[in-house]
Amino acid sequence: MTLQIGDIAPDFTAETTEGLIHFHEWAANSWVILFSHPKDFTPVCTTELGAMADLMPEFMKRGVKVMGISADTIGRHIQWKDDIADVTGSQLNYPLIADTDLLVSKLYGMLPKEASGAGFRTAADNQTVRTVYVIAPDKSIKLMIMYPMSTGRDFNEILRVVDSVMLTADHKVATPANWRQGDDVIILPSVSNDDAQTMFQSGWTSPKPYIRYVPQSALKARS
């Protein structure tokens, strides 16, 4: 199955470290981050799960739910928690799916349909299972990033993207390169100057006719 941005995130039922979940039901009306890793007790992923745990207060402030996934068992997930805490200083504070039948990995196109033998697979076998999805309350996929085995993920960047997609979902703006919360945003090209004048009465700066910057505070004032 090949997923693209804008597709509806597939629903599934799975065992997790916090019990059985039905994904769409668990997600409810929240934004969701679903991120996968190849195998428990691997070095890069150990640091990543701790980094995500450390940032959970920021995601919670934004009403974002987080769920991890690996092809290993619940028992191994629970054992791994201690290593994650020892290495990173952060306690795991979000559920991990035990995808022992590879159902979710295949459903999300992370492994080929013919993949089998979850219990005997190595991290190299599962290396494509290293993806981040940001999913909107309507269950549409807003972001997909796949990482190589050797590169740890930057969860501050994922937080930045969440801020952007939340903002642009509510307003007719886009965020420029290297944007951070509070920086100027760009009025969408689909908004005419007449409509923009009504929406942003204090005006905008325009280094080129097709680029119109407004302060993010102008959006807050009309929210």
DRENSEBA-382980 format. One record per residue (C-alpha): residue number from 1; residue in three letters; chain; z, y, x. Coordinates in nm, 4 decimals, decimal comma. Each point is the difference from the previous one (the first is absolute). Layout:
// residues N
<r n="NUM" res="ALA" chain="A" up="Z" north="Y" east="X"/>
...
// end
This chain:
// residues 223
<r n="1" res="MET" chain="A" up="0,0000" north="0,0000" east="0,0000"/>
<r n="2" res="THR" chain="A" up="-0,0986" north="0,3390" east="0,1437"/>
<r n="3" res="LEU" chain="A" up="0,2192" north="0,2890" east="-0,1092"/>
<r n="4" res="GLN" chain="A" up="-0,0919" north="0,3663" east="0,0242"/>
<r n="5" res="ILE" chain="A" up="0,1806" north="0,3273" east="-0,0541"/>
<r n="6" res="GLY" chain="A" up="0,0126" north="0,0648" east="-0,3736"/>
<r n="7" res="ASP" chain="A" up="0,0169" north="-0,3692" east="-0,0950"/>
<r n="8" res="ILE" chain="A" up="0,2932" north="-0,1262" east="-0,2017"/>
<r n="9" res="ALA" chain="A" up="0,2476" north="-0,1763" east="0,2273"/>
<r n="10" res="PRO" chain="A" up="0,0034" north="-0,3679" east="-0,1022"/>
<r n="11" res="ASP" chain="A" up="0,3070" north="-0,1194" east="-0,1856"/>
<r n="12" res="PHE" chain="A" up="0,1898" north="-0,3064" east="0,1171"/>
<r n="13" res="THR" chain="A" up="0,3280" north="-0,1875" east="-0,0319"/>
<r n="14" res="ALA" chain="A" up="0,1871" north="-0,0829" east="0,3211"/>
<r n="15" res="GLU" chain="A" up="0,3345" north="-0,0972" east="0,1481"/>
<r n="16" res="THR" chain="A" up="0,1635" north="0,2745" east="0,2045"/>
<r n="17" res="THR" chain="A" up="0,3230" north="0,0566" east="0,1861"/>
<r n="18" res="GLU" chain="A" up="0,1201" north="0,1783" east="-0,3167"/>
<r n="19" res="GLY" chain="A" up="-0,1087" north="-0,2720" east="-0,2447"/>
<r n="20" res="LEU" chain="A" up="-0,3099" north="-0,0824" east="-0,2020"/>
<r n="21" res="ILE" chain="A" up="-0,2165" north="0,3034" east="-0,0754"/>
<r n="22" res="HIS" chain="A" up="-0,3016" north="0,0684" east="-0,2177"/>
<r n="23" res="PHE" chain="A" up="-0,1696" north="0,2683" east="0,2055"/>
<r n="24" res="HIS" chain="A" up="-0,1300" north="0,2387" east="-0,2669"/>
<r n="25" res="GLU" chain="A" up="0,3238" north="-0,0340" east="-0,1952"/>
<r n="26" res="TRP" chain="A" up="0,2052" north="0,0648" east="0,3148"/>
<r n="27" res="ALA" chain="A" up="-0,2160" north="0,3000" east="0,0904"/>
<r n="28" res="ALA" chain="A" up="0,0419" north="0,1440" east="-0,3522"/>
<r n="29" res="ASN" chain="A" up="-0,1053" north="0,3678" east="0,0073"/>
<r n="30" res="SER" chain="A" up="0,0794" north="0,0582" east="0,3668"/>
<r n="31" res="TRP" chain="A" up="-0,2098" north="0,0566" east="0,3066"/>
<r n="32" res="VAL" chain="A" up="0,0063" north="-0,3106" east="0,2182"/>
<r n="33" res="ILE" chain="A" up="-0,0537" north="-0,0899" east="0,3638"/>
<r n="34" res="LEU" chain="A" up="-0,0945" north="-0,3632" east="0,0565"/>
<r n="35" res="PHE" chain="A" up="-0,0249" north="-0,0873" east="0,3679"/>
<r n="36" res="SER" chain="A" up="-0,0597" north="-0,3335" east="0,1661"/>
<r n="37" res="HIS" chain="A" up="0,0715" north="-0,1587" east="0,3351"/>
<r n="38" res="PRO" chain="A" up="-0,1334" north="-0,3222" east="0,1556"/>
<r n="39" res="LYS" chain="A" up="0,3196" north="-0,1943" east="0,0641"/>
<r n="40" res="ASP" chain="A" up="0,3771" north="0,0307" east="0,0238"/>
<r n="41" res="PHE" chain="A" up="0,1708" north="0,0232" east="0,3400"/>
<r n="42" res="THR" chain="A" up="-0,2952" north="0,1788" east="0,1612"/>
<r n="43" res="PRO" chain="A" up="0,0719" north="0,2983" east="0,2281"/>
<r n="44" res="VAL" chain="A" up="-0,2085" north="0,2843" east="-0,1411"/>
<r n="45" res="CYS" chain="A" up="0,0785" north="-0,0847" east="-0,3626"/>
<r n="46" res="THR" chain="A" up="0,3726" north="-0,0151" east="0,0739"/>
<r n="47" res="THR" chain="A" up="-0,0148" north="0,3632" east="0,1115"/>
<r n="48" res="GLU" chain="A" up="-0,2165" north="0,0933" east="-0,2986"/>
<r n="49" res="LEU" chain="A" up="0,2303" north="-0,1423" east="-0,2662"/>
<r n="50" res="GLY" chain="A" up="0,2892" north="0,1880" east="0,1565"/>
<r n="51" res="ALA" chain="A" up="-0,2027" north="0,3223" east="0,0106"/>
<r n="52" res="MET" chain="A" up="-0,0799" north="-0,0338" east="-0,3692"/>
<r n="53" res="ALA" chain="A" up="0,3649" north="-0,0706" east="-0,0813"/>
<r n="54" res="ASP" chain="A" up="0,1001" north="0,3144" east="0,1909"/>
<r n="55" res="LEU" chain="A" up="-0,2439" north="0,2106" east="-0,2050"/>
<r n="56" res="MET" chain="A" up="0,0944" north="-0,1494" east="-0,3376"/>
<r n="57" res="PRO" chain="A" up="0,2201" north="0,2988" east="-0,0977"/>
<r n="58" res="GLU" chain="A" up="-0,3094" north="0,2226" east="0,0290"/>
<r n="59" res="PHE" chain="A" up="-0,2129" north="-0,2336" east="-0,2096"/>
<r n="60" res="MET" chain="A" up="0,2789" north="-0,0290" east="-0,2576"/>
<r n="61" res="LYS" chain="A" up="0,0193" north="0,3817" east="-0,0259"/>
<r n="62" res="ARG" chain="A" up="-0,3649" north="-0,0117" east="-0,1032"/>
<r n="63" res="GLY" chain="A" up="0,0549" north="-0,2833" east="-0,2487"/>
<r n="64" res="VAL" chain="A" up="-0,2047" north="-0,2434" east="0,2103"/>
<r n="65" res="LYS" chain="A" up="0,0751" north="-0,3721" east="-0,0114"/>
<r n="66" res="VAL" chain="A" up="-0,0640" north="-0,2110" east="0,3099"/>
<r n="67" res="MET" chain="A" up="-0,0749" north="-0,3700" east="0,0341"/>
<r n="68" res="GLY" chain="A" up="-0,0866" north="-0,2041" east="0,3083"/>
<r n="69" res="ILE" chain="A" up="-0,1835" north="-0,3320" east="0,0159"/>
<r n="70" res="SER" chain="A" up="-0,0270" north="-0,2870" east="0,2478"/>
<r n="71" res="ALA" chain="A" up="-0,1237" north="-0,3583" east="-0,0257"/>
<r n="72" res="ASP" chain="A" up="0,3396" north="-0,1306" east="0,1120"/>
<r n="73" res="THR" chain="A" up="0,2795" north="-0,1360" east="-0,2204"/>
<r n="74" res="ILE" chain="A" up="0,2902" north="0,1801" east="-0,1637"/>
<r n="75" res="GLY" chain="A" up="0,2336" north="-0,1820" east="0,2382"/>
<r n="76" res="ARG" chain="A" up="-0,1806" north="0,1345" east="0,3064"/>
<r n="77" res="HIS" chain="A" up="-0,0128" north="0,3484" east="-0,1537"/>
<r n="78" res="ILE" chain="A" up="0,3787" north="-0,0053" east="-0,0436"/>
<r n="79" res="GLN" chain="A" up="0,0544" north="-0,1254" east="0,3551"/>
<r n="80" res="TRP" chain="A" up="-0,2319" north="0,2709" east="0,1325"/>
<r n="81" res="LYS" chain="A" up="0,2093" north="0,2750" east="-0,1610"/>
<r n="82" res="ASP" chain="A" up="0,2644" north="-0,0324" east="0,2727"/>
<r n="83" res="ASP" chain="A" up="-0,2563" north="0,0373" east="0,2784"/>
<r n="84" res="ILE" chain="A" up="-0,1502" north="0,3066" east="-0,1669"/>
<r n="85" res="ALA" chain="A" up="0,3433" north="0,1614" east="-0,0202"/>
<r n="86" res="ASP" chain="A" up="0,0865" north="-0,0947" east="0,3595"/>
<r n="87" res="VAL" chain="A" up="-0,3254" north="0,1352" east="0,1433"/>
<r n="88" res="THR" chain="A" up="-0,0460" north="0,3149" east="-0,2094"/>
<r n="89" res="GLY" chain="A" up="0,3482" north="0,0811" east="-0,1296"/>
<r n="90" res="SER" chain="A" up="-0,1303" north="0,0045" east="-0,3580"/>
<r n="91" res="GLN" chain="A" up="0,0913" north="-0,2441" east="-0,2752"/>
<r n="92" res="LEU" chain="A" up="-0,2853" north="-0,1335" east="-0,2117"/>
<r n="93" res="ASN" chain="A" up="0,0207" north="0,1877" east="-0,3322"/>
<r n="94" res="TYR" chain="A" up="-0,3145" north="-0,1038" east="-0,1888"/>
<r n="95" res="PRO" chain="A" up="-0,1330" north="-0,3383" east="-0,1189"/>
<r n="96" res="LEU" chain="A" up="-0,2196" north="-0,2303" east="0,2085"/>
<r n="97" res="ILE" chain="A" up="-0,2425" north="-0,2369" east="-0,1726"/>
<r n="98" res="ALA" chain="A" up="-0,0076" north="-0,3608" east="0,1186"/>
<r n="99" res="ASP" chain="A" up="-0,3738" north="-0,0654" east="-0,0272"/>
<r n="100" res="THR" chain="A" up="0,0219" north="-0,3650" east="0,1025"/>
<r n="101" res="ASP" chain="A" up="-0,2975" north="-0,1011" east="-0,2143"/>
<r n="102" res="LEU" chain="A" up="-0,2040" north="0,2970" east="0,1337"/>
<r n="103" res="LEU" chain="A" up="-0,0663" north="0,1026" east="-0,3601"/>
<r n="104" res="VAL" chain="A" up="0,0660" north="0,3713" east="0,0476"/>
<r n="105" res="SER" chain="A" up="-0,1722" north="0,0124" east="0,3400"/>
<r n="106" res="LYS" chain="A" up="-0,3162" north="-0,1459" east="-0,1520"/>
<r n="107" res="LEU" chain="A" up="0,0283" north="0,2059" east="-0,3185"/>
<r n="108" res="TYR" chain="A" up="-0,0002" north="0,3180" east="0,2090"/>
<r n="109" res="GLY" chain="A" up="-0,2823" north="-0,1200" east="0,2251"/>
<r n="110" res="MET" chain="A" up="0,2178" north="-0,0279" east="0,3096"/>
<r n="111" res="LEU" chain="A" up="-0,0864" north="-0,3659" east="0,0600"/>
<r n="112" res="PRO" chain="A" up="-0,3094" north="-0,2029" east="-0,0934"/>
<r n="113" res="LYS" chain="A" up="0,0154" north="-0,2126" east="-0,3136"/>
<r n="114" res="GLU" chain="A" up="-0,0200" north="-0,3206" east="0,2028"/>
<r n="115" res="ALA" chain="A" up="0,3096" north="0,0833" east="0,2103"/>
<r n="116" res="SER" chain="A" up="0,2766" north="-0,2598" east="-0,0332"/>
<r n="117" res="GLY" chain="A" up="0,3067" north="-0,1430" east="0,1698"/>
<r n="118" res="ALA" chain="A" up="0,2275" north="0,3031" east="-0,0248"/>
<r n="119" res="GLY" chain="A" up="0,2981" north="-0,1746" east="0,1579"/>
<r n="120" res="PHE" chain="A" up="-0,1959" north="-0,0900" east="0,3130"/>
<r n="121" res="ARG" chain="A" up="-0,1934" north="0,3199" east="0,0497"/>
<r n="122" res="THR" chain="A" up="0,0550" north="0,2170" east="0,3057"/>
<r n="123" res="ALA" chain="A" up="0,0022" north="0,3789" east="0,0151"/>
<r n="124" res="ALA" chain="A" up="-0,3507" north="-0,0187" east="0,1474"/>
<r n="125" res="ASP" chain="A" up="-0,1153" north="-0,2047" east="-0,3010"/>
<r n="126" res="ASN" chain="A" up="0,1412" north="0,2700" east="-0,2266"/>
<r n="127" res="GLN" chain="A" up="-0,1008" north="0,3059" east="0,1989"/>
<r n="128" res="THR" chain="A" up="-0,2038" north="0,1465" east="-0,2851"/>
<r n="129" res="VAL" chain="A" up="0,3208" north="0,0048" east="-0,2046"/>
<r n="130" res="ARG" chain="A" up="0,0970" north="0,3394" east="0,1381"/>
<r n="131" res="THR" chain="A" up="-0,0882" north="0,2510" east="-0,2661"/>
<r n="132" res="VAL" chain="A" up="0,1642" north="0,2949" east="-0,1772"/>
<r n="133" res="TYR" chain="A" up="-0,0784" north="0,0840" east="-0,3624"/>
<r n="134" res="VAL" chain="A" up="0,1161" north="0,3110" east="-0,1839"/>
<r n="135" res="ILE" chain="A" up="-0,0183" north="-0,0602" east="-0,3749"/>
<r n="136" res="ALA" chain="A" up="0,0269" north="0,2673" east="-0,2709"/>
<r n="137" res="PRO" chain="A" up="0,2000" north="-0,0297" east="-0,3233"/>
<r n="138" res="ASP" chain="A" up="-0,3210" north="-0,0936" east="-0,1833"/>
<r n="139" res="LYS" chain="A" up="-0,0262" north="-0,2967" east="0,2450"/>
<r n="140" res="SER" chain="A" up="-0,3099" north="0,1403" east="0,1729"/>
<r n="141" res="ILE" chain="A" up="-0,0225" north="-0,0354" east="0,3774"/>
<r n="142" res="LYS" chain="A" up="0,0128" north="0,3392" east="0,1721"/>
<r n="143" res="LEU" chain="A" up="0,0149" north="-0,1111" east="0,3636"/>
<r n="144" res="MET" chain="A" up="-0,0878" north="-0,3095" east="0,2038"/>
<r n="145" res="ILE" chain="A" up="0,0598" north="-0,0195" east="0,3749"/>
<r n="146" res="MET" chain="A" up="-0,0460" north="-0,3127" east="0,2123"/>
<r n="147" res="TYR" chain="A" up="0,1560" north="-0,0097" east="0,3455"/>
<r n="148" res="PRO" chain="A" up="-0,0681" north="-0,2161" east="0,3062"/>
<r n="149" res="MET" chain="A" up="0,2707" north="-0,2400" east="0,1194"/>
<r n="150" res="SER" chain="A" up="0,0820" north="0,2043" east="0,3091"/>
<r n="151" res="THR" chain="A" up="0,0532" north="0,3404" east="-0,1669"/>
<r n="152" res="GLY" chain="A" up="0,3217" north="0,0791" east="-0,1816"/>
<r n="153" res="ARG" chain="A" up="-0,0386" north="0,1993" east="-0,3176"/>
<r n="154" res="ASP" chain="A" up="0,1057" north="0,3643" east="-0,0256"/>
<r n="155" res="PHE" chain="A" up="0,2105" north="0,0136" east="-0,3152"/>
<r n="156" res="ASN" chain="A" up="0,0423" north="0,3761" east="0,0261"/>
<r n="157" res="GLU" chain="A" up="-0,3777" north="0,0183" east="-0,0430"/>
<r n="158" res="ILE" chain="A" up="0,0258" north="-0,2206" east="-0,3084"/>
<r n="159" res="LEU" chain="A" up="0,2678" north="0,2336" east="-0,1356"/>
<r n="160" res="ARG" chain="A" up="-0,2340" north="0,2941" east="0,0682"/>
<r n="161" res="VAL" chain="A" up="-0,2815" north="-0,1724" east="-0,1898"/>
<r n="162" res="VAL" chain="A" up="0,2329" north="-0,0705" east="-0,2923"/>
<r n="163" res="ASP" chain="A" up="0,0849" north="0,3724" east="-0,0147"/>
<r n="164" res="SER" chain="A" up="-0,3710" north="0,0825" east="0,0011"/>
<r n="165" res="VAL" chain="A" up="-0,1099" north="-0,2482" east="-0,2654"/>
<r n="166" res="MET" chain="A" up="0,2872" north="0,0991" east="-0,2280"/>
<r n="167" res="LEU" chain="A" up="-0,0854" north="0,3677" east="0,0357"/>
<r n="168" res="THR" chain="A" up="-0,3736" north="-0,0459" east="-0,0470"/>
<r n="169" res="ALA" chain="A" up="0,0541" north="-0,2260" east="-0,2998"/>
<r n="170" res="ASP" chain="A" up="0,1697" north="0,2880" east="-0,1812"/>
<r n="171" res="HIS" chain="A" up="-0,2086" north="0,2962" east="0,1155"/>
<r n="172" res="LYS" chain="A" up="-0,3667" north="0,0780" east="0,0591"/>
<r n="173" res="VAL" chain="A" up="0,0413" north="0,0238" east="0,3745"/>
<r n="174" res="ALA" chain="A" up="-0,0564" north="-0,2027" east="0,3164"/>
<r n="175" res="THR" chain="A" up="0,2035" north="0,0007" east="0,3218"/>
<r n="176" res="PRO" chain="A" up="-0,1641" north="0,0925" east="0,3330"/>
<r n="177" res="ALA" chain="A" up="0,0224" north="-0,1857" east="0,3307"/>
<r n="178" res="ASN" chain="A" up="0,3526" north="-0,0428" east="0,1367"/>
<r n="179" res="TRP" chain="A" up="0,1490" north="0,1424" east="-0,3194"/>
<r n="180" res="ARG" chain="A" up="0,3762" north="-0,0152" east="-0,0421"/>
<r n="181" res="GLN" chain="A" up="0,2186" north="0,0729" east="-0,3011"/>
<r n="182" res="GLY" chain="A" up="0,0049" north="0,3777" east="-0,0524"/>
<r n="183" res="ASP" chain="A" up="-0,3275" north="0,0748" east="0,1807"/>
<r n="184" res="ASP" chain="A" up="-0,2943" north="0,1715" east="-0,1692"/>
<r n="185" res="VAL" chain="A" up="-0,2265" north="-0,2147" east="-0,2153"/>
<r n="186" res="ILE" chain="A" up="-0,3694" north="0,0216" east="-0,0893"/>
<r n="187" res="ILE" chain="A" up="-0,1359" north="0,0720" east="-0,3475"/>
<r n="188" res="LEU" chain="A" up="-0,2372" north="-0,2758" east="-0,1062"/>
<r n="189" res="PRO" chain="A" up="-0,3722" north="0,0871" east="0,0184"/>
<r n="190" res="SER" chain="A" up="-0,0314" north="-0,1082" east="-0,3639"/>
<r n="191" res="VAL" chain="A" up="0,2158" north="0,2990" east="-0,1050"/>
<r n="192" res="SER" chain="A" up="-0,2127" north="0,3101" east="-0,0525"/>
<r n="193" res="ASN" chain="A" up="0,1117" north="0,3353" east="0,1397"/>
<r n="194" res="ASP" chain="A" up="0,0570" north="0,1259" east="-0,3549"/>
<r n="195" res="ASP" chain="A" up="0,2270" north="-0,2945" east="-0,0815"/>
<r n="196" res="ALA" chain="A" up="0,1717" north="0,0283" east="0,3388"/>
<r n="197" res="GLN" chain="A" up="0,0770" north="0,3664" east="-0,0696"/>
<r n="198" res="THR" chain="A" up="0,1746" north="-0,1028" east="-0,3210"/>
<r n="199" res="MET" chain="A" up="0,1897" north="-0,2805" east="0,1723"/>
<r n="200" res="PHE" chain="A" up="0,0889" north="0,1931" east="0,3172"/>
<r n="201" res="GLN" chain="A" up="0,0367" north="0,3623" east="-0,0998"/>
<r n="202" res="SER" chain="A" up="0,1247" north="0,1061" east="0,3419"/>
<r n="203" res="GLY" chain="A" up="-0,3370" north="-0,1033" east="0,1403"/>
<r n="204" res="TRP" chain="A" up="-0,0928" north="-0,2110" east="0,3014"/>
<r n="205" res="THR" chain="A" up="-0,1274" north="0,0213" east="0,3544"/>
<r n="206" res="SER" chain="A" up="-0,3531" north="-0,1184" east="0,0637"/>
<r n="207" res="PRO" chain="A" up="-0,1242" north="-0,0440" east="0,3605"/>
<r n="208" res="LYS" chain="A" up="-0,3188" north="-0,1466" east="-0,1488"/>
<r n="209" res="PRO" chain="A" up="-0,1307" north="0,0275" east="-0,3577"/>
<r n="210" res="TYR" chain="A" up="0,0705" north="-0,3693" east="-0,0592"/>
<r n="211" res="ILE" chain="A" up="0,3578" north="0,0055" east="0,1400"/>
<r n="212" res="ARG" chain="A" up="0,2696" north="0,1734" east="-0,2048"/>
<r n="213" res="TYR" chain="A" up="0,3601" north="-0,0209" east="0,1237"/>
<r n="214" res="VAL" chain="A" up="0,3018" north="0,0691" east="-0,2192"/>
<r n="215" res="PRO" chain="A" up="0,3705" north="-0,0360" east="0,0792"/>
<r n="216" res="GLN" chain="A" up="0,1612" north="-0,3150" east="-0,1314"/>
<r n="217" res="SER" chain="A" up="0,2626" north="0,2277" east="-0,1554"/>
<r n="218" res="ALA" chain="A" up="-0,2694" north="0,1250" east="-0,2386"/>
<r n="219" res="LEU" chain="A" up="-0,0148" north="-0,3509" east="-0,1469"/>
<r n="220" res="LYS" chain="A" up="0,3742" north="-0,0244" east="-0,0409"/>
<r n="221" res="ALA" chain="A" up="0,0079" north="0,3293" east="-0,1891"/>
<r n="222" res="ARG" chain="A" up="-0,2237" north="-0,1409" east="-0,2715"/>
<r n="223" res="SER" chain="A" up="0,1439" north="-0,3569" east="-0,0130"/>
// end
